Amino acid sequence: MNRKSGFYQDFKVVIFILAISIAALWQTAAAQGNNTGDFQKPQKFVIGIQPEKNIYEQRKAYKAIAQYIAKYLDINVYIYTLPNYTSLFEAFSEGIIDAAFLGSFSYVLTRDEFPIDLLVRPVWPDDTSTYRGYIFARKDSGIRSVADMKGKSLVLVDMATSAGYLYPLYYLKKNGINSLNSHFSDIYFAGSHDGSAWAVFKAEADVGACKDRIFNSLAAEFPQFEEQMVVLAESFGLPSNGLGVRSDLDRGFKERLRDLLLDIDKSEEGRQALKPLGAVRFIPTGDADYRALYRMIDHLQLNPDILRDNN
Amino acid sequence: MALSFRTALNLGLVFIIVVIFMGSAFSYIFVSRSTARVSSIINLNESKLGSWYDVAEIIYAAKDVLYDFSHGNVDVIAPMDLLINKAIKEMRAIEDLVASPEELARIEEIIEECRVLQVVGYVYQSEVRQGYRGGSSGLEMEAMAVSRVNYILQLWRNAVTEINDNLLDKKKEVFRITDFSKRMLGFILLSAILTAIIVGFFIVRSLSIPIEKLAKGTQRIANGDLNYRVEIEVKDEIGQLANSFNKMAEELAKVQNDLVTANEETTILYIISSKINRSIDLDELLRNVLETIIEMPSFPFLKKGGVFIIKGDTMYLASHLGHSAEFLEAHNNMRVGDCLCGLVAKTGEILVSSDCFEDELHTILPNDTEPHGHIIVPLKGSHRLVGVMYLYLPVNQEVSDHLKKMFEIIGSQVGIAVENATSYKDAVELTLVDPLTGLQNRRVMLANLDKYIVLAERHGRSLSLIMMDLDHFKKFNDTHGHQVGDQLLIQVAEIMKKLVRKSGHIVRYGGEEFLLMLPEADWKGAFQVAERIRIAVEKETEITISLGIASLQKGEKGVVSQDLIKDADTALYRAKQLGRNRIEIAWKDRT
């Protein structure tokens, strides 16, 4: 075989390989296109987040997950920071939001009025997917018991929170205090869990209540906080803020979203998206996980309607 | 040196690839180093800017809290205080990225303002606790707090603007570098294209020059210049083509040369043949051949040469050109085997000698010999070697095989011609001369006798005939045999030759009869001659002779040869009748 014909032979092989590669890529692209076509995508997807912490940190915590969803479901995802806990119902009912990372009590309060499907909830590095309510005071206040709280000021988060309202109410009632107003000199609402904890640290109030995770993160961030604060009581575990979506969303889309989030920890990119939230993965969740909360509400004989109206 | 097409092409491609690779590598290193330096600055600034935007978000969040607090949405100022603390922490982190004192001072100023805001916040909160939320002091504190926040945001804007400006400058620098790299790549591409054009030019040149040379060569050769050679040094297909072409031209030249030589040979052979055919006389033939060969311009011979004719063991110089008497003397008694010519006569092979003084076989060298070489050609007849032709060459003259072969042919032709000429000469002699006695025969005598008679009558001179016959020759033959008889005849002839003057003619008239013609001799003169002969024969041989004389008298006219011969014969008869060994004279009146 002369040199010339060798060159043409090589050239033909290269062309053949190129053709095969292009065909294969075409097929792959077409297959991916088909995969996104088996459910009805909403034009946009807005996720509401509650002011568990200050707005800045909340937005920061959920931004990466929102981007992850946007990328893999190929839709526009926005984060809507709710001004307070009880504005959740309005946001859903007015169509402002399609989903929300819901505080447990917020879910209970909203669920009966607006149909929500709970999809997933986060699991923390300690392998729990729950939080507890803390009741705390400054060490130097001398307050160590419910009795010591008498005549002192109390700071709560919001009436629509489990750890920041429901649990202290439940705890105090268990300890014989049926009326907060009569036991405490003042009752304040901080609007956020970290605000509640910081108000006690800064001696704006004597006793406070908030989520354990928020309290602990402040302790980790500010050593003085850890030194000067003391936890007086903590609740049983309550489901962490899970992702609930409007029930009327396309079923295929909801399944895709749930599956995407359940598999988020399988990739490095997903694990990086979870990091700002402080979670390690998502697990499935549903109404059954909230039974303990229902019992607490029953015990307190609270009327949710009043709570909703108050806000 | 011209490169082969393939080598030039490969070198060109390699060169272009090297230029592109080197250029790309150089620009890549330059661009990557420059952009890495600027990028690190940009990254630092973008990182700072990110932190600054975080600070802004925190401050805005703090402002929201302040709003909520002033509107009674929240009852504690602590969330704002916490956020301010977080903003301060964020700014402390920015400080680690900052190098300029001005920027550090700006950060310190903002932090200071944040601390003031915290204090103002708590004063405001205190006012609110005391029930002055809507009062003048409460509103004053609220306004103060809001103005502090706005002032902080103003300071933030200044800081961010400065960073943005810096960032813009750096981005412009990146743009400049990118632009430069684009120009650089453009330059490299242009260089590569130029290089490709130059290399292409040389490739085409390296291809076209040999083709042009080849075309020129074909034209030259087509026009008959067979000595032209295409000079192409390349080893590629064109080089091979040129080589083949040169070989073809060489072959053509050779064939042409052979044709010219063959033509010349044919011409020479033709000329020599024509010279040979023009003469049957040996002397004339040899002279013609020698002159023709020596004068032939295409032969390198000197103006000397000759031909030896072989006779048994001896050789005699039958013809020659340009020789001295000394030379002729030296070669007078040549024998086969003597000197170079003798050697050729012996071997029959053509011989070339380059220098007579160096050649040991060249044995005969007269004193006047000048330096020379030889080509010596055997002259071959139909059955034997008839002679040797020697020609003179300048010293050390090379003789081609071709010339040798041609001279072999010439040798054969001349040999045959010599043989023919010799045969002719012999035949002529056989016709005119009596082979036994060497005397002319009666035909010669009869041819000339009438002529002599006419001349004698015209000038009034005498003329005598003597008819002679040997006495009892038959008896002698019978007694002694024919061979002795022949010897006797020869002896008698020799006696007559000796005794008859040169103007006399003696012929053997037949058998044992001889006829003598003596111009200007009357009967007396003739009688004296006859008598001397008779006496000499009688004396010197075992036999006697009888003689009859007839003479043409002065003034006698109209006599014919036959009459005179008859008279002489009649007188002889009478002499026989009268007893032999005597002379009788015819006195008959022919009128």
Contacts between the chains, C-beta under 8 A, distances in Angstrom:
chain1	res1	chain2	res2	distance
A	54	B	58	7.8
A	54	B	61	5.0
A	54	B	65	7.4
A	54	B	79	6.0
A	54	B	82	7.0
A	54	B	83	5.4
A	54	B	86	7.9
A	55	B	61	4.8
A	55	B	64	6.5
A	56	B	54	7.6
A	56	B	57	4.7
A	56	B	58	5.0
A	56	B	60	7.7
A	56	B	61	4.2
A	56	B	83	6.9
A	56	B	86	7.7
A	57	B	86	7.8
A	59	B	57	7.6
A	60	B	54	8.0
A	84	B	73	7.1
A	155	B	75	7.4
A	155	B	76	5.9
A	155	B	78	7.9
A	188	B	74	7.9
A	188	B	75	3.5
A	188	B	76	5.3
A	189	B	74	6.1
A	189	B	75	5.4
A	190	B	74	5.7
A	190	B	75	7.0
A	190	B	76	4.9
A	190	B	78	6.4
A	190	B	79	6.1
A	191	B	65	7.6
A	191	B	68	6.1
A	191	B	73	6.4
A	191	B	74	4.0
A	191	B	79	6.5
A	192	B	79	5.7
A	194	B	79	6.8
A	194	B	82	5.9
A	195	B	65	7.4
A	195	B	74	6.7
A	195	B	76	6.2
A	195	B	78	5.5
A	195	B	79	3.2
A	195	B	82	6.7
A	196	B	76	7.7
A	196	B	78	7.8
A	198	B	78	4.1
A	198	B	79	6.5
A	198	B	81	6.4
A	198	B	82	4.1
A	199	B	76	3.9
A	199	B	77	8.0
A	199	B	78	3.5
A	199	B	79	7.7
A	201	B	78	7.4
A	202	B	78	5.0
A	202	B	81	5.8
A	202	B	122	7.7
A	204	B	76	4.7
A	204	B	77	6.8
A	204	B	78	5.2
A	204	B	125	6.8
A	205	B	76	6.6
A	218	B	82	7.8
A	221	B	89	8.0
A	222	B	85	7.4
